[in-house]
Amino acid sequence: MKHYEVEITEEAEAFLEGLKESSRKKFVKVFSKVEMGIISKNDFKKLSGTDGLWEFRVQDNNT
């Protein structure tokens, strides 16, 4: 299984810090899954017109 490296920009880190704890935990879980090579199309998608930039998606009713 291929492993990936998740890099978080300063802007993304600021965004994550502004979320409620339950939402942050969901993002961390998705990041960990991707780093281990566990890929779910429900968790993220490749952004069109970019060179390898992906958008992580987390649903949380408490955001």
C-alpha positions, -999 to +999 in steps of 0.1 A: +000+000+000+014+034-010+018+059+018+014+097+014+027+128+032+001+153+043+015+189+044-006+215+061-001+252+051-002+280+076-036+290+062-049+255+066-035+253+102-053+286+111-085+272+096-082+240+116-075+259+148-107+279+142-129+247+141-146+230+170-127+202+186-150+175+170-143+188+135-105+190+141-105+154+153-122+143+121-096+161+100-068+145+120-083+111+115-086+116+077-050+129+075-038+098+094-058+075+071-043+091+040-007+089+054-013+052+059-025+048+023-062+044+032-079+065+006-116+073+005-131+094-022-156+107+004-127+122+024-110+143-003-107+151-040-080+164-063-085+200-072-088+205-110-063+228-125-036+221-099-005+200-098-012+176-070-033+198-047-061+180-028-090+192-008-099+173+023-136+171+031-150+164+065-187+166+074-195+176+110-228+190+121-210+208+150-188+231+128 
